[in-house]
């Protein structure tokens, strides 16, 4: 009987580090393409959505977890999720409160249909096309929701980027402690943390890239994006090499 391969990575410390880095890049890269490159919000959205679609088609074709393919999709999904929120706010003048509520409802509906049809939302069960479709739909709207929530706290409520990052970081820490020591459901803990890492990463990205006058560190979107992309590439390269070593070890053992 052929073993069914999982299409997404195991949830490890490296997973969360790359996830937060990818969310930060999503925030800064979207701003860079829109403003620094002067592509405009509409053109940037079309370009990033088109690239994301091609990357997703390749991801579905692979039928198993490949670090490079998976994390490239996450990065572009982070950028696209940011652009969805920015478009609703800047082009259609929908408030951050409304977008936060709307994305929360959409995400709840996705999880609801996913659970009704598959009876699980577990990461280790993403081994069919249908489940992976639900998975990526949920991921996209966690990024959109996270962007709206992060901007809501930092800008609309005027808490600032540092305060927002501390709030989301504290919330993630509470979830982690609840899971580790108080038997919080693992699937619930994962998805709550996954949603909250988006506004955490976005707040960190804004904190680093925004000018000093706006409460940031003044690194700019270009430098921040490059810095975090280099770290992501380093981590993904290490994961790819480790995956190859594990396969070679299994092949040697089986022979």
Sine and cosine of phi, psi and omega as CSV:
sin_phi,cos_phi,sin_psi,cos_psi,sin_omega,cos_omega
0.00,0.00,0.77,-0.64,-0.03,-1.00
-0.97,0.25,0.71,-0.70,-0.01,-1.00
-0.96,0.28,0.73,-0.69,0.05,-1.00
-0.99,0.12,0.85,-0.52,-0.08,-1.00
-1.00,0.03,0.64,-0.77,0.08,-1.00
-0.96,0.29,0.59,-0.81,-0.11,-0.99
-0.99,-0.12,-0.06,1.00,-0.03,-1.00
-0.75,-0.66,0.32,-0.95,-0.09,-1.00
-0.96,0.27,0.28,-0.96,0.15,-0.99
-0.94,0.33,0.49,-0.87,-0.02,-1.00
-1.00,0.09,0.98,-0.21,-0.01,-1.00
-0.82,-0.57,0.00,-1.00,0.06,-1.00
-0.88,0.48,-0.65,0.76,0.02,-1.00
-0.88,0.48,-0.62,0.79,0.04,-1.00
-0.84,0.54,-0.75,0.66,-0.06,-1.00
-0.94,0.34,-0.59,0.81,0.02,-1.00
-0.89,0.45,-0.75,0.66,-0.01,-1.00
-0.91,0.41,-0.61,0.79,0.01,-1.00
-0.86,0.50,-0.73,0.68,0.00,-1.00
-0.91,0.42,-0.67,0.74,0.04,-1.00
-0.88,0.48,-0.66,0.75,-0.01,-1.00
-0.91,0.42,-0.60,0.80,0.01,-1.00
-0.93,0.37,-0.59,0.81,0.05,-1.00
-0.90,0.43,-0.70,0.72,0.05,-1.00
-0.88,0.47,-0.62,0.79,0.03,-1.00
-0.85,0.53,-0.65,0.76,0.00,-1.00
-0.94,0.34,-0.78,0.63,-0.09,-1.00
-0.96,0.27,-0.60,0.80,0.00,-1.00
-0.92,0.40,-0.63,0.77,0.04,-1.00
-0.88,0.47,-0.69,0.73,0.03,-1.00
-0.92,0.40,-0.63,0.78,-0.01,-1.00
-0.89,0.46,-0.75,0.66,-0.03,-1.00
-0.92,0.40,-0.63,0.78,-0.04,-1.00
-0.95,0.32,-0.72,0.69,-0.15,-0.99
-0.98,-0.20,-0.80,0.59,-0.07,-1.00
-0.93,0.37,-0.70,0.72,0.02,-1.00
-0.99,0.14,-0.17,0.99,0.04,-1.00
0.85,0.53,0.57,0.82,0.06,-1.00
-0.97,0.23,-0.40,0.92,-0.06,-1.00
1.00,0.08,0.42,-0.91,-0.09,-1.00
-0.91,0.42,-0.67,0.74,-0.04,-1.00
-0.92,0.39,-0.77,0.64,-0.01,-1.00
-0.89,0.45,-0.67,0.74,0.04,-1.00
-0.87,0.49,-0.67,0.75,0.00,-1.00
-0.90,0.44,-0.69,0.72,0.02,-1.00
-0.89,0.46,-0.71,0.70,-0.05,-1.00
-0.90,0.43,-0.75,0.66,-0.04,-1.00
-0.92,0.40,-0.61,0.79,0.02,-1.00
-0.91,0.42,-0.65,0.76,0.03,-1.00
-0.90,0.44,-0.69,0.72,0.03,-1.00
-0.91,0.42,-0.67,0.74,0.02,-1.00
-0.87,0.50,-0.67,0.75,0.01,-1.00
-0.87,0.49,-0.69,0.72,0.02,-1.00
-0.91,0.41,-0.63,0.77,0.02,-1.00
-0.92,0.40,-0.62,0.79,0.03,-1.00
-0.92,0.40,-0.64,0.77,0.04,-1.00
-0.87,0.49,-0.64,0.77,0.05,-1.00
-0.93,0.38,-0.64,0.77,0.01,-1.00
-0.88,0.47,-0.67,0.74,0.03,-1.00
-0.92,0.39,-0.55,0.84,0.00,-1.00
-0.91,0.41,-0.55,0.83,-0.08,-1.00
-0.93,0.36,-0.60,0.80,0.06,-1.00
0.91,0.41,0.21,0.98,0.08,-1.00
-0.38,-0.93,0.21,-0.98,-0.05,-1.00
-0.97,0.24,0.89,-0.46,0.14,-0.99
-0.86,-0.51,0.89,-0.45,-0.13,-0.99
-0.78,0.62,-0.73,0.68,-0.05,-1.00
-0.88,0.47,-0.76,0.65,-0.03,-1.00
-0.89,0.46,-0.74,0.67,-0.05,-1.00
-0.86,0.50,-0.75,0.66,-0.11,-0.99
-0.97,0.25,-0.46,0.89,0.13,-0.99
-0.90,0.44,-0.66,0.75,0.05,-1.00
-0.87,0.49,-0.69,0.73,-0.01,-1.00
-0.88,0.48,-0.69,0.72,0.00,-1.00
-0.88,0.47,-0.74,0.67,-0.02,-1.00
-0.94,0.34,-0.50,0.87,0.06,-1.00
-0.94,0.34,-0.56,0.83,0.07,-1.00
-0.90,0.44,-0.70,0.71,0.04,-1.00
-0.89,0.46,-0.71,0.70,-0.03,-1.00
-0.91,0.41,-0.66,0.75,0.04,-1.00
-0.88,0.48,-0.64,0.77,0.07,-1.00
-0.89,0.46,-0.68,0.73,-0.03,-1.00
-0.92,0.40,-0.57,0.82,0.05,-1.00
-0.86,0.50,-0.75,0.66,0.00,-1.00
-0.90,0.43,-0.73,0.69,-0.01,-1.00
-0.87,0.49,-0.62,0.79,0.00,-1.00
-0.91,0.42,-0.69,0.72,0.01,-1.00
-0.89,0.46,-0.59,0.81,-0.05,-1.00
-0.98,0.19,-0.77,0.63,-0.14,-0.99
-0.99,0.14,-0.58,0.82,-0.06,-1.00
-1.00,-0.03,-0.70,0.71,-0.07,-1.00
-0.99,-0.17,-0.02,1.00,0.08,-1.00
0.85,0.53,0.59,0.81,0.08,-1.00
-1.00,0.04,0.72,-0.69,-0.10,-1.00
-0.94,0.34,0.35,-0.94,0.03,-1.00
-0.91,0.41,-0.54,0.84,0.05,-1.00
-0.89,0.45,-0.72,0.69,-0.02,-1.00
-0.91,0.42,-0.70,0.71,0.00,-1.00
-0.91,0.41,-0.61,0.80,0.04,-1.00
-0.88,0.47,-0.72,0.70,0.02,-1.00
-0.91,0.43,-0.71,0.70,-0.05,-1.00
-0.89,0.46,-0.71,0.70,-0.01,-1.00
-0.93,0.38,-0.54,0.84,0.06,-1.00
-0.89,0.45,-0.66,0.75,0.02,-1.00
-0.92,0.40,-0.73,0.69,0.00,-1.00
-0.86,0.50,-0.70,0.71,-0.01,-1.00
-0.90,0.43,-0.63,0.78,0.04,-1.00
-0.89,0.45,-0.65,0.76,0.03,-1.00
-0.90,0.44,-0.68,0.73,0.02,-1.00
-0.87,0.49,-0.74,0.67,0.02,-1.00
-0.89,0.46,-0.60,0.80,0.00,-1.00
-0.90,0.44,-0.76,0.65,0.03,-1.00
-0.90,0.44,-0.64,0.77,0.01,-1.00
-0.86,0.51,-0.75,0.66,-0.05,-1.00
-0.93,0.36,-0.63,0.78,-0.01,-1.00
-0.89,0.46,-0.60,0.80,-0.05,-1.00
-1.00,0.03,-0.53,0.85,-0.10,-0.99
-0.92,-0.38,-0.23,0.97,0.04,-1.00
0.91,0.42,0.26,0.96,0.05,-1.00
-0.31,-0.95,0.51,-0.86,0.10,-1.00
-0.86,-0.50,0.30,0.96,-0.11,-0.99
-0.95,0.32,0.62,-0.78,0.04,-1.00
-0.88,0.47,-0.63,0.78,-0.08,-1.00
-0.97,0.26,0.00,1.00,-0.01,-1.00
-0.96,-0.28,0.17,0.98,-0.02,-1.00
-0.99,0.15,0.98,0.20,-0.10,-1.00
-0.78,-0.63,0.24,0.97,0.09,-1.00
-0.72,-0.70,0.31,-0.95,0.02,-1.00
-0.87,0.49,-0.68,0.73,-0.04,-1.00
-0.88,0.47,-0.72,0.70,0.00,-1.00
-0.92,0.39,-0.58,0.81,0.02,-1.00
-0.93,0.36,-0.56,0.83,0.09,-1.00
-0.88,0.48,-0.73,0.69,0.07,-1.00
-0.87,0.50,-0.68,0.73,-0.04,-1.00
-0.86,0.51,-0.78,0.63,-0.05,-1.00
-0.94,0.33,-0.54,0.84,0.08,-1.00
-0.89,0.46,-0.68,0.73,0.03,-1.00
-0.90,0.43,-0.68,0.74,-0.01,-1.00
-0.87,0.50,-0.71,0.70,-0.02,-1.00
-0.84,0.54,-0.71,0.71,-0.07,-1.00
-0.99,0.16,-0.31,0.95,0.18,-0.98
-0.92,0.38,-0.59,0.80,0.04,-1.00
-0.93,0.37,-0.70,0.72,0.01,-1.00
-0.89,0.45,-0.70,0.71,0.02,-1.00
-0.90,0.43,-0.69,0.73,0.00,-1.00
-0.88,0.47,-0.64,0.77,0.04,-1.00
-0.88,0.47,-0.73,0.68,-0.01,-1.00
-0.89,0.45,-0.69,0.72,-0.03,-1.00
-0.92,0.40,-0.68,0.73,0.01,-1.00
-0.88,0.48,-0.72,0.69,0.02,-1.00
-0.92,0.39,-0.55,0.84,0.02,-1.00
-0.88,0.48,-0.73,0.69,-0.02,-1.00
-0.95,0.30,-0.71,0.70,-0.11,-0.99
-0.96,0.28,-0.63,0.78,-0.14,-0.99
-0.96,-0.27,-0.84,0.54,-0.05,-1.00
-0.90,0.43,-0.72,0.69,0.02,-1.00
-1.00,0.09,-0.06,1.00,0.10,-1.00
0.84,0.54,0.60,0.80,0.06,-1.00
-0.99,0.17,-0.37,0.93,-0.03,-1.00
1.00,0.01,0.34,-0.94,-0.09,-1.00
-0.93,0.36,-0.63,0.78,-0.01,-1.00
-0.91,0.42,-0.73,0.68,0.01,-1.00
-0.88,0.47,-0.67,0.74,0.01,-1.00
-0.89,0.46,-0.70,0.72,0.02,-1.00
-0.88,0.48,-0.65,0.76,0.01,-1.00
-0.91,0.41,-0.64,0.77,0.01,-1.00
-0.89,0.45,-0.75,0.66,-0.02,-1.00
-0.93,0.36,-0.60,0.80,0.05,-1.00
-0.90,0.45,-0.65,0.76,0.04,-1.00
-0.91,0.42,-0.66,0.75,0.02,-1.00
-0.88,0.47,-0.66,0.75,0.03,-1.00
-0.91,0.42,-0.64,0.77,0.03,-1.00
-0.89,0.46,-0.64,0.77,0.03,-1.00
-0.90,0.44,-0.68,0.74,0.03,-1.00
-0.89,0.46,-0.68,0.73,0.00,-1.00
-0.88,0.48,-0.71,0.70,0.01,-1.00
-0.90,0.43,-0.65,0.76,0.01,-1.00
-0.89,0.46,-0.62,0.79,0.02,-1.00
-0.95,0.32,-0.69,0.72,-0.08,-1.00
-0.95,0.31,-0.62,0.79,-0.18,-0.98
-0.88,-0.48,-0.27,0.96,-0.07,-1.00
-0.84,-0.55,0.33,0.95,0.13,-0.99
0.86,0.52,0.59,0.80,0.10,-0.99
-0.90,0.43,0.62,-0.78,0.00,-1.00
-0.81,0.59,0.78,-0.63,-0.09,-1.00
-0.90,0.45,-0.64,0.77,-0.01,-1.00
-0.93,0.37,-0.68,0.74,0.05,-1.00
-0.89,0.46,-0.70,0.72,0.00,-1.00
-0.88,0.48,-0.66,0.75,0.00,-1.00
-0.87,0.49,-0.77,0.63,-0.10,-1.00
-0.95,0.32,-0.56,0.83,0.09,-1.00
-0.90,0.44,-0.71,0.70,0.02,-1.00
-0.90,0.43,-0.62,0.78,-0.01,-1.00
-0.89,0.46,-0.68,0.74,0.02,-1.00
-0.90,0.44,-0.69,0.73,-0.10,-1.00
-0.97,0.26,-0.42,0.91,0.04,-1.00
-0.92,0.40,-0.40,0.91,0.03,-1.00
-0.91,0.41,-0.82,0.57,0.05,-1.00
-0.91,0.42,-0.49,0.87,0.08,-1.00
-0.89,0.46,-0.76,0.65,0.00,-1.00
-0.90,0.43,-0.65,0.76,0.02,-1.00
-0.89,0.45,-0.66,0.75,0.01,-1.00
-0.91,0.41,-0.63,0.78,0.05,-1.00
-0.91,0.42,-0.68,0.73,0.02,-1.00
-0.87,0.49,-0.72,0.70,0.03,-1.00
-0.91,0.42,-0.64,0.77,-0.01,-1.00
-0.87,0.49,-0.67,0.74,-0.02,-1.00
-0.97,0.24,-0.62,0.78,-0.16,-0.99
-1.00,0.01,-0.49,0.87,-0.08,-1.00
-0.94,0.35,0.48,-0.88,0.01,-1.00
-0.87,0.49,0.37,-0.93,0.01,-1.00
-0.86,0.52,-0.57,0.82,-0.02,-1.00
-0.90,0.43,-0.42,0.91,0.01,-1.00
-0.99,-0.12,0.15,0.99,0.02,-1.00
1.00,-0.01,0.20,0.98,0.02,-1.00
-0.98,-0.19,-0.10,-1.00,0.00,-1.00
-1.00,-0.07,-0.15,0.99,0.10,-1.00
0.97,0.22,0.35,0.94,0.01,-1.00
-0.96,0.29,-0.41,0.91,-0.04,-1.00
1.00,0.09,0.37,-0.93,-0.04,-1.00
-0.93,0.36,-0.55,0.83,-0.02,-1.00
-0.91,0.42,-0.82,0.58,-0.05,-1.00
-0.89,0.45,-0.67,0.74,-0.01,-1.00
-0.89,0.45,-0.70,0.72,0.00,-1.00
-0.89,0.46,-0.71,0.70,-0.01,-1.00
-0.89,0.45,-0.71,0.70,-0.02,-1.00
-0.85,0.53,-0.75,0.66,-0.04,-1.00
-0.96,0.29,-0.55,0.83,0.05,-1.00
-0.90,0.43,-0.62,0.78,0.03,-1.00
-0.88,0.47,-0.68,0.74,0.01,-1.00
-0.92,0.40,-0.65,0.76,0.03,-1.00
-0.88,0.48,-0.74,0.68,0.00,-1.00
-0.86,0.51,-0.64,0.77,0.02,-1.00
-0.89,0.45,-0.74,0.68,0.00,-1.00
-0.89,0.45,-0.71,0.71,-0.03,-1.00
-0.91,0.42,-0.60,0.80,0.06,-1.00
-0.88,0.47,-0.69,0.72,0.03,-1.00
-0.90,0.45,-0.65,0.76,0.04,-1.00
-0.90,0.43,-0.63,0.77,0.01,-1.00
-0.91,0.42,-0.70,0.72,0.02,-1.00
-0.90,0.43,-0.64,0.77,0.03,-1.00
-0.91,0.42,-0.64,0.77,0.03,-1.00
-0.89,0.46,-0.67,0.74,0.02,-1.00
-0.91,0.42,-0.64,0.77,0.03,-1.00
-0.89,0.46,-0.67,0.75,0.02,-1.00
-0.89,0.45,-0.66,0.75,0.02,-1.00
-0.91,0.41,-0.68,0.74,0.02,-1.00
-0.90,0.44,-0.59,0.80,0.03,-1.00
-0.92,0.39,-0.64,0.76,0.03,-1.00
-0.93,0.38,-0.63,0.77,0.01,-1.00
-0.89,0.45,-0.64,0.77,0.02,-1.00
-0.91,0.41,-0.67,0.74,0.00,-1.00
-0.90,0.43,-0.69,0.72,-0.02,-1.00
-0.92,0.39,-0.52,0.85,-0.01,-1.00
-0.98,0.21,0.00,0.00,0.00,0.00
